[in-house]
Amino acid sequence: MTYIALLRAVNVAGHNRIRMDALRDMLAGLGLGEPRTLLQSGNAVFNTRARKPGHLERLLGEAARETLGVTTEFFVRTGPEWKEMIRKNPFAAAAKRDPARLIVYCLRGAPAGDRVSDLVGSITGPEVVKLAGRAAYVVYPEGAGRSRLTTGLIEKKLGTICTGRNWNTVLKLDELARG
């Protein structure tokens, strides 16, 4: 089974620095097959016998602390879950028009409906958000950098932690998982 792992808040502004070759070595040391990484923002693809993503998230988090000296969260999805996340993208036109301004947030857990309403009600700018299971899709028409719809606000309103990747990265990870 192929898995995709996203690391939360690594290599951002010099904090939680992880070299991708060290991450690949850590994955291989855990017996995970064909570890590959994408970009420096903490994206990995690997193969292993079927395991629950939650188990892998805990295993990888512990290994990162012990092996790499970094405390971070991992968000793991199976290859089929990743494909389903791509298929469920409610913003196909935005993805084609400006894929860098469509961010997909992988959530630790699926939020309750009232939490989603809280998030939608807190948006003060032009951003648009839709959720599907453990994924939040956000279009940032003016870019995410200046938006008030931050990861921290999303986590607070939804009551779960998350990490986001732009649509370009989502598709590149899919290619890496298939390759």
QUICORLIN-V954161 format. One record per backbone hydrogen bond with DSSP energy under -0.5 kcal/mol. NH is the residue of the N-H (numbers start at 1). CO is the residue of the C=O. E is the energy in kcal/mol with one decimal. If there is no record, write none. Layout:
BEGIN
NH:CO:E
NH:CO:E
END
This chain:
BEGIN
3:46:-3.0
4:77:-3.0
5:44:-3.1
6:75:-2.5
7:42:-2.9
8:73:-2.4
9:7:-0.5
11:15:-1.0
11:16:-1.3
12:15:-1.1
13:11:-0.6
15:12:-2.1
23:19:-1.9
24:20:-2.5
25:21:-2.2
26:22:-2.3
27:23:-2.5
28:24:-2.5
29:25:-2.5
30:26:-1.1
30:27:-0.5
31:28:-1.9
32:27:-2.2
33:47:-2.9
36:45:-2.7
38:43:-1.9
44:5:-2.8
45:36:-2.8
46:3:-2.0
47:33:-2.8
48:1:-2.1
55:52:-0.6
56:52:-2.0
57:53:-2.7
58:54:-1.9
59:55:-2.5
60:56:-3.0
61:57:-2.1
62:58:-2.4
63:59:-2.3
64:60:-2.4
65:61:-1.8
66:62:-2.4
67:63:-3.5
68:63:-0.7
68:64:-1.2
69:64:-0.8
70:64:-1.8
72:70:-0.7
75:6:-2.4
76:74:-0.5
77:4:-2.6
79:2:-2.5
82:78:-2.4
83:79:-2.4
84:80:-2.3
85:81:-2.2
86:82:-2.1
87:83:-2.7
88:84:-2.2
89:86:-1.4
95:91:-2.3
96:92:-1.7
97:93:-2.6
98:94:-2.7
101:98:-2.1
102:99:-1.0
103:101:-0.6
103:138:-2.9
104:165:-3.0
105:103:-0.6
105:136:-3.4
106:104:-0.6
106:163:-2.9
107:105:-0.6
107:134:-2.8
108:161:-2.5
115:112:-0.7
116:112:-1.6
117:113:-2.1
118:114:-1.9
119:115:-2.2
120:116:-2.7
121:117:-2.6
122:118:-0.9
122:119:-1.0
123:119:-0.6
123:120:-1.1
128:139:-1.6
130:137:-2.1
132:135:-2.6
135:132:-0.9
136:105:-2.3
137:130:-3.2
138:103:-2.8
138:136:-0.5
139:128:-2.5
140:101:-3.0
140:138:-0.6
141:139:-0.7
143:140:-2.0
147:144:-0.7
150:148:-1.7
154:150:-2.5
155:151:-2.7
156:152:-2.3
157:153:-2.7
158:154:-2.4
159:155:-1.8
160:155:-1.0
163:106:-1.5
165:104:-2.1
167:99:-1.4
167:102:-2.0
170:166:-2.3
171:167:-2.4
172:168:-2.2
173:169:-2.6
174:170:-1.6
175:171:-2.2
176:172:-2.5
177:173:-2.4
178:174:-1.8
179:175:-2.0
END
